[in-house]
């Protein structure tokens, strides 16, 4: 089984009808000796909801600002809809941006805010106001035109910023941490609204976020960035199930990273022995690793089964250990199991399906952990 | 029953009250007296003889005084407008760009605020006489030397006020305008200027009042035919302090106080708006 089959999505190739809208080649941005963005190649397809995901300072915002023309690259090129943007200033690019602070002009009414981009383009006032009202209706702010920005809530101001950017019918809409300033409930609601909005207007969205839930739930594809480099670009499920690097595995969701040595790699099976595990484990994966090289087993805690007796299925990877910590989180409990002395604990997440007052296992219990060869992935870097 | 005086209850301590009283007496008693005696029906400013407005009438009829007042207003208006433009440009320059010796330039710009006025006055006098600046031009060009001098000491005040306001400027506002298609000039006109307006008004008010009642520097730069209001009052006082001087001074106080109050109010309103926007 390969990564492609698992998610049904193509990897690294553009299908018919998926024409690229943004092509980034060798793009770098240096501040003095620091590379904020380091030799990035990326293709974003027409109509995609694309997310740039990474920890703060990974260069994702700088990359977005280079797409908008607000930063000039040190090296490399950006092409939007086939056109080289190197000499095109920010105010002439066919992209519009929703800023992190929304940047709604405080001295203008909502209507004037939304119509501003049309007015500077020379659209007549009547026409500009008519289109502004349409855009406001699109973001469910119909009739808010005469209001002042200081009469709006944070969520409404964001909608104004969205309408203001969409009214110019850009080829790409850039969103810089669009949900970070909203409270938790509103954030969840806006995720759906952004996805619905993107589907209804059909414009390519590129969103920058540090929140993996946001990226996983909204985006059709995600580029994970770290230290100015793109670590992996893939659809959400592929990113979660088949991370290519330790960083991606660790950044997206929770993971057990177990260091070991590759014993053998053949026929789509990688055999890994690790000091933390009593027996070698076998993992099914398409990309083989040279025998004898060091590798990391990335194992999601929810994919591990915990039981008092060893499982009957001999095909499963099985190890034994002792429950050392239990974290109760309401919907799930996390069991931290010690397999071998002086080695990291293994996290196992168990859904609390019953309203239990008695846990199936308690501190000090002897347990068996097992997982199918299709769970987990062995990483070389 | 008297509660004990708390540690921060300064207003209930006797020595604080006494200090306050003395300060207020020395601050405001002279001004109050000046204003009161402008209505005094007497040639001398010593004994209260009854209420009259005749010294206001007399001041109004004093052509020299009226001309001086007109000169002062003209100088104040022109130097204020020039100071606003110059001060705003300097503030934006210091905020927007990076260039060598920026910190030094920023310090040097504030120099006219701290330099003793008398030194500025002497320097201006020496400067204008050295380059031979003509003093016998027709009105209002005969005021040019004074206007230039006033601009040189009042534009830093505008720059300082505007610079302070720029610190609170969200650069994303300018970038948003640019992203929406605005040119550099349109960004400045449509986003920067409206944001800076309270600062420009407050700085302008400051420049206006500074110019209107400046005596020292004006005294050194004014020619025989370019008397301003403060200089005229000074020359009147040299003969005797008549209620007419009091009346003229009262008018100047009222004008200055009104301008200052307006400036403070503008700033206060801008502060309230900024708070609302932040909240």
Interface residues (C-beta under 8 A of the other chain):
Chain A: X68 X69 X70 X90 X91 X92 X95 X96 X97 X99 X100 X101 X103 X105 X106 X107 X116 X117 X120 X121 X149 X150 X161 X164 X165 X168
Chain B: X170 X172 X173 X175 X176 X177 X178 X179 X180 X181 X182 X183 X186 X190 X191 X194 X195 X273 X276 X277
